[in-house]
Amino acid sequence: MLLAGPAEAATGATGGICNGVTNQLAHRGSVQPNLVKAAARQNAEQIATLQAERAGLVRTQEALTAQITAAEEEIARLDAEHATLVGEIDTVTMSLTKLEADRATLTSAITAAETELSALEVQKAALVDEIAPLESRLSAAQGQLVDLRAEKREVVTSLEAKEVDLAAARSRLSSATATATAAQLAVDAQVAAIDTATEELDVLVAGGRETQALVDAAEERLADARAALPGLEDAARSADADVAAATAAVTEAEEGVRLAQQEVATLTQQITTIEAALPALETEIAALEADISTKNAEIEAKEAEIAAATATPVADVAALEAQLDALEAERKALANKSGPRAKELQDLIVAKRAEIMAAQQQIDNKTALITALNGDLTKLQGQLATLNSQLSAKQQESSNLQQQLPGLQTSLAGANAQLVSATETLADARTEQKAAESTLAEAEAAVAAAKVEIASLEASLPDLTSDRDAAEAAIAAKKSELAIMEDSLSGLRATLSDATAAVVTEAAEVSRLEGEVATLSASLDKLNSSITAAENTILSLQNQLTPLQSSLNTLNKQISDKEAALASAKAELSSIDAQIVVQSSALRTLESAKKVNRDAVAAQKAVVTGLQTQYAAVLDKITTIDGTIALGGCLV
């Protein structure tokens, strides 16, 4: 009321309806100002009272919501316990059936294993008798092979010694040949060196004249380069300042482009994410609706199975037991219990007992089937509730994404416009930067070229001077070297004669040793042939013996495996008998707990129904109060 504007009485036709502050003029035409203020105050008091009443109802609504949530969680927990119990009962039942089948299978396997073990022992004895003579022949052949290999080692030792001697002789021959060749080459090289030294002396004399001309030209170019350097350095400093200014402008423009691109990328990613998520959500919603339809069909089918199982007729056990009692009474009444009638009655009693057992089994099977079907129905109903909850969540998520999309698209259009403007600014700045950099590069290149030329000329001048002095010294040295070469030529020719005589002596020794090596090689070839024959004999015996020994090993392993399997099967049979007793006890315990769980679920569902009724009544009252407050405290 403090934020509302002043009440005004408007002229017009009389409407006769309350809307906020009472429009007195609509009822009586003109009105005093104090009456208008009194009506506004009365409406404010009515609104405050309604708001207080609404706050109390909201607290009641929240309390009922908490109670309903707690009750539904308890129902879910009880349903989960019931489903767990049903699963455990089914598991124990299947385990008992499997244990009975395993016991029968193990009994048959133990008998078959004992028979097979006896047959394997007979096969083992036959193989041992066949292997013994082959092992004796193999031992004799291996002894002969040892003797041949010892003789071969002696020949190989002699051959290796001769080959060492031959290698040494060949090495000496090679060394003598190399020495003679080197002496010949030295003589030839000395003659060639004298000719070359004479030619080099002529070249050095001509080079000294050219070096003096180069020194004079380099001193003149160095003076010109030093005079031009200061002007080139001033131009480079001016171009460097221009590049710094252009680079700063480019950096600022690039930052603007980066920020614009970042905003465009962010908005595009958000829009893409929403657009990509919407089809997936629609697909998930359709899939959940299809799953709900399928789950409803499965629930109807399960209810039909329960009805069919309940309607299946079974034999009357009580009537059959009454018939059995009558037959046993008649048999007891017979004076001669060994006559034809007594035997006939005994057969009827046995048949009747079989009928009673079959009828009882049918009743037990029917009860177990109905129990299992009820468990499946409860599980399907829980799954249906979960699917409905998931469908509501997905529909709400899809609605939220669709509401976000228009705003993001508008923001993206603005960000794209900013990006275009920033990109144009960056392109202009980069053009200016490239021009400044080009000017700077040209100036720096000119300075660098001048400095390089000066440095090159300064560096080359001492070298050219040194080259001139070196050329004069080289001419004198070459003349002295030529005289020494001519003096050493006679000594090299004497060395060549001695090396040629040594080559002839070592060649004769190599020929003698090669003949002895050939003789030993022939003996070694003959021994290798004998060893190969002995090895072939051993290999043949081993080829005969190996499969027999392999068969014997296989039989031994089969006998060991069969004995171990037989012992394991007997132990497993005892273990299965103990498991059958334990599983039967567990099944009886689980069936007792199942009934208690089902009664607790029914009681909790009744509590939830009552709380939901109260919750609906509170919502209706809150809706009525909200409508009255919206009308300014007046009733419609």
C-alpha positions as CSV (number, residue, x, y, z in Angstrom):
1,M,0.0,0.0,0.0
2,L,3.0,2.3,0.6
3,L,4.1,2.0,-3.0
4,A,0.7,2.4,-4.6
5,G,-0.4,5.7,-6.1
6,P,-3.2,7.9,-4.6
7,A,-6.8,6.6,-5.0
8,E,-8.9,8.6,-7.6
9,A,-12.6,8.5,-8.2
10,A,-13.3,8.5,-12.0
11,T,-16.5,9.5,-13.7
12,G,-18.4,7.0,-15.7
13,A,-21.2,4.5,-15.7
14,T,-21.8,2.6,-12.4
15,G,-20.4,-0.9,-12.6
16,G,-21.3,-2.3,-9.2
17,I,-18.2,-4.6,-8.8
18,C,-15.3,-4.5,-6.3
19,N,-11.8,-4.2,-7.8
20,G,-9.1,-3.1,-5.3
21,V,-10.0,0.1,-3.5
22,T,-13.8,0.4,-3.4
23,N,-14.8,2.7,-6.3
24,Q,-17.4,4.8,-4.4
25,L,-18.1,6.9,-7.5
26,A,-19.1,3.8,-9.4
27,H,-21.8,3.2,-6.8
28,R,-22.9,6.8,-5.8
29,G,-21.4,9.2,-8.3
30,S,-19.3,11.8,-6.5
31,V,-17.8,11.0,-3.0
32,Q,-16.0,12.7,-0.2
33,P,-12.1,12.2,0.0
34,N,-12.2,10.9,3.6
35,L,-14.6,8.1,2.5
36,V,-12.2,7.0,-0.2
37,K,-9.3,6.8,2.4
38,A,-11.5,4.8,4.8
39,A,-12.3,2.2,2.1
40,A,-8.6,1.9,1.2
41,R,-7.7,1.3,4.8
42,Q,-10.4,-1.3,5.2
43,N,-9.1,-3.2,2.0
44,A,-5.5,-3.1,3.4
45,E,-6.6,-4.7,6.6
46,Q,-8.5,-7.4,4.8
47,I,-5.4,-8.1,2.6
48,A,-3.1,-8.4,5.7
49,T,-5.5,-10.9,7.2
50,L,-5.7,-13.0,4.1
51,Q,-1.9,-12.9,3.7
52,A,-1.5,-14.2,7.3
53,E,-4.0,-16.9,6.7
54,R,-2.2,-17.9,3.4
55,A,1.2,-18.1,5.3
56,G,-0.2,-20.6,7.7
57,L,-1.6,-22.6,4.9
58,V,1.8,-22.6,3.1
59,R,3.4,-23.9,6.2
60,T,0.8,-26.7,6.4
61,Q,1.4,-27.4,2.7
62,E,5.2,-27.7,3.3
63,A,4.7,-30.0,6.3
64,L,2.3,-32.2,4.2
65,T,4.8,-32.3,1.3
66,A,7.6,-33.5,3.7
67,Q,5.3,-36.2,5.1
68,I,4.2,-37.4,1.7
69,T,7.9,-37.5,0.5
70,A,8.9,-39.5,3.6
71,A,6.0,-41.9,3.1
72,E,6.8,-42.4,-0.6
73,E,10.5,-43.0,0.3
74,E,9.4,-45.6,2.8
75,I,7.2,-47.3,0.2
76,A,10.1,-47.3,-2.3
77,R,12.4,-48.8,0.4
78,L,9.8,-51.5,1.2
79,D,9.3,-52.2,-2.6
80,A,13.0,-52.5,-3.0
81,E,13.2,-54.9,0.0
82,H,10.3,-56.9,-1.5
83,A,11.9,-57.1,-4.9
84,T,15.2,-58.2,-3.2
85,L,13.4,-60.9,-1.3
86,V,11.7,-62.2,-4.4
87,G,15.0,-62.2,-6.3
88,E,16.7,-64.0,-3.4
89,I,13.9,-66.6,-3.3
90,D,14.2,-67.2,-7.0
91,T,18.0,-67.5,-6.7
92,V,17.8,-70.0,-3.9
93,T,15.2,-72.0,-5.7
94,M,17.3,-72.2,-8.9
95,S,20.4,-73.0,-6.8
96,L,18.6,-75.9,-5.2
97,T,17.5,-77.3,-8.6
98,K,21.0,-76.9,-10.0
99,L,22.6,-78.6,-6.9
100,E,20.3,-81.6,-7.3
101,A,21.2,-81.9,-11.0
102,D,24.9,-81.5,-10.2
103,R,24.7,-84.3,-7.6
104,A,23.3,-86.7,-10.2
105,T,25.9,-85.6,-12.8
106,L,28.8,-86.0,-10.4
107,T,27.6,-89.5,-9.4
108,S,27.6,-90.6,-13.0
109,A,31.0,-88.9,-13.7
110,I,32.6,-90.7,-10.7
111,T,31.6,-94.1,-12.1
112,A,32.8,-93.3,-15.6
113,A,36.1,-92.0,-14.3
114,E,36.9,-95.1,-12.3
115,T,36.3,-97.3,-15.4
116,E,38.5,-95.0,-17.6
117,L,41.3,-95.0,-15.0
118,S,41.5,-98.9,-15.2
119,A,41.8,-98.8,-19.0
120,L,44.6,-96.1,-18.8
121,E,46.7,-98.3,-16.5
122,V,46.6,-101.2,-19.0
123,Q,47.8,-98.8,-21.9
124,K,50.6,-97.5,-19.7
125,A,52.1,-101.0,-19.1
126,A,52.1,-101.8,-22.8
127,L,53.9,-98.6,-23.7
128,V,56.7,-99.2,-21.0
129,D,57.4,-102.7,-22.6
130,E,57.8,-101.1,-26.1
131,I,60.1,-98.2,-25.0
132,A,62.8,-100.3,-23.2
133,P,64.6,-101.9,-26.3
134,L,64.6,-98.5,-28.2
135,E,66.3,-96.8,-25.3
136,S,69.1,-99.5,-25.3
137,R,69.8,-99.0,-29.1
138,L,69.8,-95.2,-28.6
139,S,72.4,-95.4,-25.8
140,A,74.8,-97.4,-28.0
141,A,74.5,-95.0,-31.0
142,Q,75.2,-92.0,-28.7
143,G,78.4,-93.7,-27.5
144,Q,79.7,-94.2,-31.1
145,L,78.9,-90.5,-31.8
146,V,81.0,-89.4,-28.8
147,D,84.1,-91.3,-30.2
148,L,83.7,-89.7,-33.6
149,R,83.3,-86.2,-32.2
150,A,86.5,-86.7,-30.1
151,E,88.5,-87.7,-33.3
152,K,87.0,-84.7,-35.1
153,R,88.2,-82.3,-32.4
154,E,91.8,-83.5,-32.8
155,V,91.7,-82.9,-36.6
156,V,90.0,-79.5,-36.1
157,T,92.8,-78.6,-33.6
158,S,95.5,-79.4,-36.1
159,L,93.7,-77.6,-38.9
160,E,93.2,-74.5,-36.8
161,A,97.0,-74.4,-35.9
162,K,97.9,-74.7,-39.6
163,E,95.4,-72.1,-40.6
164,V,97.0,-69.8,-37.9
165,D,100.4,-70.4,-39.4
166,L,99.0,-69.8,-42.9
167,A,97.3,-66.6,-41.9
168,A,100.6,-65.3,-40.3
169,A,102.5,-66.2,-43.5
170,R,99.9,-64.4,-45.6
171,S,100.0,-61.4,-43.3
172,R,103.8,-61.3,-43.6
173,L,103.5,-61.6,-47.4
174,S,100.9,-58.8,-47.5
175,S,103.1,-56.7,-45.3
176,A,106.2,-57.2,-47.5
177,T,104.0,-56.6,-50.6
178,A,102.7,-53.4,-49.0
179,T,106.2,-52.3,-48.1
180,A,107.5,-52.8,-51.7
181,T,104.4,-51.0,-53.1
182,A,104.9,-48.2,-50.6
183,A,108.6,-47.9,-51.6
184,Q,107.7,-47.7,-55.3
185,L,105.0,-45.2,-54.6
186,A,107.4,-43.1,-52.5
187,V,109.9,-43.0,-55.4
188,D,107.1,-42.0,-57.8
189,A,105.7,-39.5,-55.4
190,Q,109.1,-37.9,-54.8
191,V,109.6,-37.4,-58.6
192,A,106.1,-36.0,-58.9
193,A,106.7,-33.7,-55.9
194,I,109.8,-32.2,-57.4
195,D,107.9,-31.4,-60.6
196,T,105.0,-30.0,-58.6
197,A,107.3,-27.9,-56.4
198,T,108.8,-26.3,-59.5
199,E,105.3,-25.4,-60.9
200,E,104.2,-24.0,-57.5
201,L,107.3,-21.8,-57.3
202,D,106.2,-20.1,-60.6
203,V,102.6,-19.7,-59.3
204,L,103.8,-18.1,-56.0
205,V,105.9,-15.5,-57.9
206,A,102.8,-14.5,-60.0
207,G,100.5,-14.4,-56.9
208,G,102.8,-12.0,-55.0
209,R,102.2,-9.4,-57.7
210,E,98.3,-9.8,-57.6
211,T,98.2,-9.5,-53.7
212,Q,99.9,-6.0,-53.8
213,A,97.2,-4.8,-56.2
214,L,94.4,-6.0,-53.9
215,V,95.8,-4.2,-50.9
216,D,95.7,-0.9,-52.7
217,A,92.0,-1.3,-53.8
218,A,90.8,-2.3,-50.3
219,E,92.2,0.8,-48.6
220,E,90.4,3.1,-51.1
221,R,86.9,1.4,-50.6
222,L,87.2,1.5,-46.8
223,A,87.6,5.3,-46.8
224,D,84.4,5.7,-48.9
225,A,82.2,3.4,-46.6
226,R,83.2,5.2,-43.4
227,A,82.1,8.5,-44.8
228,A,78.5,7.2,-45.7
229,L,77.7,5.4,-42.4
230,P,76.4,8.3,-40.1
231,G,73.6,9.3,-42.5
232,L,72.3,5.7,-42.8
233,E,72.2,5.3,-39.0
234,D,69.9,8.5,-38.6
235,A,67.4,7.1,-41.1
236,A,67.2,3.8,-39.2
237,R,66.5,5.5,-35.9
238,S,63.5,7.5,-37.4
239,A,62.1,4.3,-39.0
240,D,62.3,2.4,-35.7
241,A,60.1,5.0,-33.9
242,D,57.5,4.7,-36.6
243,V,57.4,0.9,-36.3
244,A,56.9,1.1,-32.4
245,A,53.9,3.4,-32.9
246,A,52.3,1.2,-35.5
247,T,52.9,-2.0,-33.4
248,A,51.1,-0.4,-30.4
249,A,48.1,0.4,-32.7
250,V,48.0,-3.2,-34.0
251,T,48.2,-4.7,-30.4
252,E,45.2,-2.6,-29.3
253,A,43.2,-3.6,-32.4
254,E,44.1,-7.3,-31.9
255,E,42.9,-7.1,-28.3
256,G,39.6,-5.7,-29.5
257,V,39.2,-8.5,-32.2
258,R,40.1,-11.1,-29.6
259,L,37.5,-9.9,-27.1
260,A,34.8,-9.8,-29.9
261,Q,35.8,-13.2,-31.2
262,Q,35.7,-14.6,-27.6
263,E,32.1,-13.2,-27.1
264,V,31.0,-14.5,-30.5
265,A,32.5,-18.0,-29.8
266,T,30.9,-18.1,-26.3
267,L,27.4,-17.1,-27.6
268,T,27.7,-19.5,-30.6
269,Q,28.8,-22.3,-28.3
270,Q,25.8,-21.7,-26.0
271,I,23.3,-21.6,-29.0
272,T,24.9,-24.7,-30.6
273,T,24.7,-26.5,-27.3
274,I,21.0,-25.7,-26.8
275,E,20.2,-26.5,-30.5
276,A,22.1,-29.8,-30.2
277,A,20.5,-30.6,-26.9
278,L,16.8,-30.0,-28.1
279,P,16.6,-32.8,-30.7
280,A,18.2,-35.2,-28.2
281,L,15.8,-34.2,-25.5
282,E,12.8,-34.6,-27.9
283,T,14.2,-38.0,-28.9
284,E,14.6,-38.9,-25.2
285,I,11.0,-37.7,-24.4
286,A,9.6,-39.8,-27.3
287,A,11.7,-42.8,-26.1
288,L,10.4,-42.3,-22.5
289,E,6.8,-42.1,-23.8
290,A,7.3,-45.3,-25.8
291,D,8.9,-47.0,-22.8
292,I,5.9,-45.9,-20.6
293,S,3.5,-47.4,-23.2
294,T,5.5,-50.6,-23.3
295,K,5.7,-50.8,-19.5
296,N,1.9,-50.3,-19.3
297,A,1.5,-53.2,-21.7
298,E,3.9,-55.3,-19.7
299,I,1.9,-54.6,-16.5
300,E,-1.4,-55.6,-18.2
301,A,0.2,-58.8,-19.5
302,K,1.6,-59.6,-16.0
303,E,-1.8,-59.0,-14.4
304,A,-3.4,-61.3,-17.1
305,E,-0.7,-64.0,-16.2
306,I,-1.6,-63.7,-12.5
307,A,-5.3,-64.0,-13.3
308,A,-4.7,-67.0,-15.5
309,A,-2.4,-68.7,-12.9
310,T,-5.0,-68.0,-10.1
311,A,-7.8,-69.5,-12.3
312,T,-5.8,-72.7,-13.1
313,P,-7.7,-75.7,-11.4
314,V,-5.8,-78.1,-9.1
315,A,-6.7,-81.4,-7.7
316,D,-8.5,-81.5,-4.3
317,V,-5.9,-82.9,-1.9
318,A,-8.4,-83.3,1.0
319,A,-10.7,-85.4,-1.2
320,L,-7.8,-87.6,-2.3
321,E,-6.7,-88.1,1.3
322,A,-10.2,-89.0,2.3
323,Q,-10.2,-91.7,-0.5
324,L,-6.8,-92.9,0.8
325,D,-8.1,-93.2,4.3
326,A,-11.1,-95.2,3.1
327,L,-8.9,-97.6,1.2
328,E,-6.6,-98.1,4.2
329,A,-9.6,-98.7,6.5
330,E,-10.9,-101.4,4.1
331,R,-7.5,-103.1,3.9
332,K,-7.3,-103.2,7.7
333,A,-10.8,-104.7,7.9
334,L,-9.9,-107.7,5.7
335,A,-9.4,-110.8,7.6
336,N,-7.0,-112.3,5.0
337,K,-4.5,-109.6,4.2
338,S,-2.6,-111.7,1.7
339,G,-5.5,-112.4,-0.7
340,P,-6.2,-110.9,-4.1
341,R,-8.4,-108.1,-2.7
342,A,-5.7,-107.2,-0.2
343,K,-3.2,-106.9,-3.0
344,E,-5.6,-104.9,-5.1
345,L,-6.2,-102.5,-2.2
346,Q,-2.4,-102.2,-1.6
347,D,-2.0,-101.2,-5.3
348,L,-4.8,-98.7,-5.0
349,I,-3.3,-97.2,-1.9
350,V,0.1,-96.8,-3.6
351,A,-1.5,-95.2,-6.6
352,K,-3.7,-92.9,-4.4
353,R,-0.6,-91.7,-2.5
354,A,1.1,-90.9,-5.8
355,E,-2.0,-88.9,-6.8
356,I,-1.9,-87.0,-3.5
357,M,1.8,-86.2,-3.9
358,A,1.2,-85.0,-7.5
359,A,-1.7,-82.8,-6.4
360,Q,0.4,-81.3,-3.6
361,Q,3.2,-80.6,-6.1
362,Q,0.7,-78.8,-8.4
363,I,-0.5,-76.6,-5.5
364,D,3.1,-75.7,-4.5
365,N,4.0,-74.9,-8.1
366,K,0.9,-72.7,-8.5
367,T,1.6,-70.8,-5.3
368,A,5.3,-70.3,-6.3
369,L,4.2,-69.1,-9.8
370,I,1.7,-66.6,-8.4
371,T,4.2,-65.3,-5.9
372,A,6.8,-64.8,-8.6
373,L,4.3,-63.0,-10.9
374,N,3.3,-60.6,-8.1
375,G,6.9,-59.8,-7.6
376,D,7.4,-59.1,-11.3
377,L,4.2,-56.9,-11.3
378,T,5.5,-54.8,-8.4
379,K,8.9,-54.3,-10.1
380,L,7.1,-53.2,-13.4
381,Q,5.0,-50.7,-11.5
382,G,8.1,-49.2,-9.9
383,Q,9.8,-48.9,-13.3
384,L,6.7,-47.2,-14.7
385,A,6.8,-44.6,-11.8
386,T,10.5,-44.0,-12.6
387,L,9.8,-43.5,-16.3
388,N,7.0,-41.0,-15.6
389,S,9.3,-39.0,-13.3
390,Q,12.1,-39.0,-16.0
391,L,9.5,-37.8,-18.7
392,S,8.5,-34.8,-16.5
393,A,12.1,-33.8,-15.9
394,K,13.0,-34.0,-19.6
395,Q,9.9,-32.0,-20.7
396,Q,10.9,-29.2,-18.2
397,E,14.5,-29.2,-19.4
398,S,13.4,-28.8,-23.0
399,S,11.1,-25.9,-22.1
400,N,13.9,-24.1,-20.2
401,L,16.3,-24.5,-23.2
402,Q,13.7,-23.1,-25.7
403,Q,13.2,-20.0,-23.5
404,Q,16.9,-19.3,-23.4
405,L,17.5,-19.5,-27.2
406,P,15.9,-16.1,-28.5
407,G,18.0,-14.0,-26.0
408,L,21.2,-15.7,-27.0
409,Q,20.5,-15.3,-30.7
410,T,20.0,-11.5,-30.2
411,S,23.2,-11.2,-28.3
412,L,25.1,-13.2,-31.0
413,A,24.0,-10.7,-33.7
414,G,25.3,-7.8,-31.7
415,A,28.6,-9.6,-31.0
416,N,29.0,-10.4,-34.7
417,A,28.6,-6.7,-35.6
418,Q,31.3,-5.7,-33.0
419,L,33.6,-8.4,-34.4
420,V,33.3,-7.0,-38.0
421,S,34.1,-3.4,-36.8
422,A,37.1,-4.6,-34.7
423,T,38.4,-6.7,-37.7
424,E,38.3,-3.7,-40.0
425,T,40.2,-1.6,-37.4
426,L,42.8,-4.4,-37.1
427,A,43.3,-4.6,-40.9
428,D,44.0,-0.8,-41.1
429,A,46.5,-1.0,-38.2
430,R,48.3,-3.9,-39.7
431,T,48.6,-2.1,-43.1
432,E,50.3,0.8,-41.4
433,Q,52.5,-1.5,-39.3
434,K,53.7,-3.3,-42.4
435,A,54.6,-0.1,-44.2
436,A,56.6,1.1,-41.1
437,E,58.3,-2.2,-40.8
438,S,59.2,-2.2,-44.5
439,T,60.8,1.3,-44.1
440,L,62.7,0.2,-41.0
441,A,63.9,-3.0,-42.7
442,E,65.3,-1.0,-45.6
443,A,67.0,1.5,-43.3
444,E,68.5,-1.3,-41.1
445,A,69.6,-3.2,-44.2
446,A,71.4,-0.2,-45.5
447,V,73.2,0.4,-42.1
448,A,74.0,-3.3,-41.8
449,A,75.4,-3.4,-45.3
450,A,77.6,-0.4,-44.7
451,K,78.9,-1.9,-41.4
452,V,79.5,-5.2,-43.0
453,E,81.4,-3.7,-45.9
454,I,83.5,-1.6,-43.5
455,A,84.2,-4.6,-41.2
456,S,84.9,-6.8,-44.3
457,L,87.4,-4.2,-45.7
458,E,89.0,-3.7,-42.2
459,A,89.3,-7.5,-41.7
460,S,90.6,-8.2,-45.2
461,L,93.2,-5.5,-45.2
462,P,95.6,-7.1,-42.7
463,D,95.0,-10.5,-44.4
464,L,95.9,-9.0,-47.8
465,T,99.0,-7.4,-46.3
466,S,99.9,-10.7,-44.6
467,D,99.2,-12.5,-47.8
468,R,101.7,-10.3,-49.6
469,D,104.4,-11.0,-46.9
470,A,103.5,-14.7,-46.9
471,A,103.8,-15.0,-50.7
472,E,107.3,-13.6,-50.6
473,A,108.3,-16.1,-47.7
474,A,106.6,-19.0,-49.6
475,I,108.8,-18.4,-52.7
476,A,111.9,-18.7,-50.6
477,A,110.7,-21.8,-48.8
478,K,109.7,-23.5,-52.0
479,K,113.1,-23.1,-53.5
480,S,114.7,-24.7,-50.3
481,E,112.2,-27.6,-50.3
482,L,112.9,-28.4,-54.0
483,A,116.7,-28.9,-53.2
484,I,115.9,-31.3,-50.2
485,M,113.5,-33.4,-52.4
486,E,116.2,-34.0,-55.0
487,D,118.7,-35.2,-52.3
488,S,116.2,-37.8,-50.8
489,L,115.3,-39.5,-54.1
490,S,118.4,-41.8,-54.1
491,G,117.6,-43.3,-50.6
492,L,114.0,-44.2,-51.6
493,R,115.2,-46.2,-54.6
494,A,117.5,-48.4,-52.3
495,T,114.5,-49.1,-50.0
496,L,112.4,-50.3,-53.0
497,S,115.1,-53.0,-53.9
498,D,115.1,-54.5,-50.4
499,A,111.3,-54.7,-50.2
500,T,111.0,-56.6,-53.5
501,A,113.4,-59.4,-52.2
502,A,111.3,-59.9,-49.0
503,V,108.0,-60.4,-51.1
504,V,109.6,-63.4,-53.0
505,T,110.6,-65.2,-49.8
506,E,107.2,-64.9,-48.0
507,A,105.3,-66.1,-51.2
508,A,107.2,-69.5,-51.1
509,E,106.2,-70.0,-47.4
510,V,102.5,-69.3,-48.1
511,S,102.4,-72.0,-50.8
512,R,103.8,-74.7,-48.5
513,L,101.3,-74.0,-45.7
514,E,98.3,-74.0,-48.1
515,G,99.2,-77.6,-49.1
516,E,99.2,-78.8,-45.5
517,V,95.8,-77.1,-44.8
518,A,94.2,-78.8,-47.9
519,T,95.3,-82.3,-46.5
520,L,93.7,-81.7,-43.1
521,S,90.5,-80.3,-44.6
522,A,90.0,-83.6,-46.6
523,S,90.4,-85.6,-43.3
524,L,87.9,-83.3,-41.6
525,D,85.3,-83.8,-44.4
526,K,85.6,-87.6,-44.0
527,L,85.0,-87.4,-40.2
528,N,82.1,-85.1,-40.7
529,S,80.4,-87.6,-43.0
530,S,80.8,-90.4,-40.3
531,I,79.4,-88.1,-37.6
532,T,76.4,-87.2,-39.9
533,A,75.6,-90.9,-40.4
534,A,75.8,-91.5,-36.6
535,E,73.6,-88.5,-35.9
536,N,71.1,-89.7,-38.4
537,T,70.9,-93.1,-36.7
538,I,70.4,-91.4,-33.3
539,L,67.7,-89.1,-34.8
540,S,65.9,-92.1,-36.3
541,L,65.8,-93.8,-32.9
542,Q,64.7,-90.6,-31.2
543,N,62.0,-90.1,-33.7
544,Q,60.7,-93.6,-32.8
545,L,61.2,-93.1,-29.1
546,T,59.8,-89.6,-28.8
547,P,56.1,-90.4,-29.8
548,L,56.2,-93.4,-27.5
549,Q,57.6,-91.3,-24.5
550,S,55.1,-88.6,-25.3
551,S,52.3,-91.1,-25.3
552,L,53.6,-92.5,-22.0
553,N,53.8,-89.0,-20.5
554,T,50.3,-88.3,-21.8
555,L,49.0,-91.5,-20.2
556,N,50.7,-90.6,-16.9
557,K,49.2,-87.2,-17.0
558,Q,45.8,-88.5,-17.9
559,I,46.0,-91.0,-15.0
560,S,47.0,-88.3,-12.6
561,D,44.3,-85.9,-13.9
562,K,41.7,-88.7,-13.7
563,E,42.7,-89.6,-10.1
564,A,42.7,-85.9,-9.1
565,A,39.3,-85.3,-10.9
566,L,37.9,-88.4,-9.2
567,A,38.9,-87.2,-5.7
568,S,37.7,-83.7,-6.5
569,A,34.3,-85.0,-7.7
570,K,33.8,-87.1,-4.5
571,A,34.7,-84.0,-2.4
572,E,32.4,-81.8,-4.5
573,L,29.5,-84.4,-4.1
574,S,29.8,-84.1,-0.3
575,S,29.9,-80.3,-0.6
576,I,26.8,-80.3,-2.7
577,D,24.9,-82.4,-0.2
578,A,25.8,-79.8,2.5
579,Q,24.8,-76.9,0.3
580,I,21.3,-78.5,-0.4
581,V,20.6,-78.5,3.3
582,V,21.7,-74.9,3.7
583,Q,19.8,-73.6,0.7
584,S,16.6,-75.3,1.8
585,S,16.7,-73.6,5.2
586,A,17.4,-70.2,3.5
587,L,14.4,-70.6,1.2
588,R,12.1,-71.2,4.1
589,T,13.4,-68.1,5.9
590,L,13.0,-65.8,2.8
591,E,9.4,-66.9,2.2
592,S,8.5,-66.0,5.8
593,A,10.0,-62.5,5.5
594,K,8.2,-61.8,2.2
595,K,4.6,-61.7,3.6
596,V,5.6,-59.2,6.4
597,N,7.1,-56.8,3.7
598,R,3.9,-56.9,1.6
599,D,1.6,-55.9,4.5
600,A,3.9,-53.0,5.5
601,V,3.7,-51.6,1.9
602,A,-0.1,-51.7,1.8
603,A,-0.3,-49.8,5.2
604,Q,2.2,-47.1,4.0
605,K,0.3,-46.6,0.7
606,A,-2.9,-45.9,2.7
607,V,-1.0,-43.2,4.7
608,V,0.2,-41.5,1.5
609,T,-3.3,-41.4,0.1
610,G,-4.6,-39.6,3.2
611,L,-1.8,-37.1,3.1
612,Q,-2.3,-36.4,-0.6
613,T,-6.0,-35.6,0.1
614,Q,-5.1,-33.1,2.8
615,Y,-2.4,-31.6,0.5
616,A,-5.0,-31.0,-2.3
617,A,-7.4,-29.3,0.2
618,V,-4.7,-26.9,1.3
619,L,-3.8,-26.0,-2.3
620,D,-7.5,-25.2,-3.0
621,K,-7.6,-22.8,0.0
622,I,-4.3,-21.1,-1.0
623,T,-5.7,-20.6,-4.6
624,T,-8.9,-19.0,-3.2
625,I,-6.9,-16.6,-0.9
626,D,-4.4,-15.7,-3.8
627,G,-7.4,-14.7,-6.0
628,T,-9.0,-12.6,-3.2
629,I,-5.6,-10.8,-2.6
630,A,-5.3,-10.1,-6.3
631,L,-8.7,-8.3,-6.2
632,G,-7.6,-6.0,-3.4
633,G,-9.2,-8.0,-0.6
634,C,-12.7,-8.1,-2.2
635,L,-14.6,-11.3,-3.0
636,V,-15.5,-11.7,-6.6
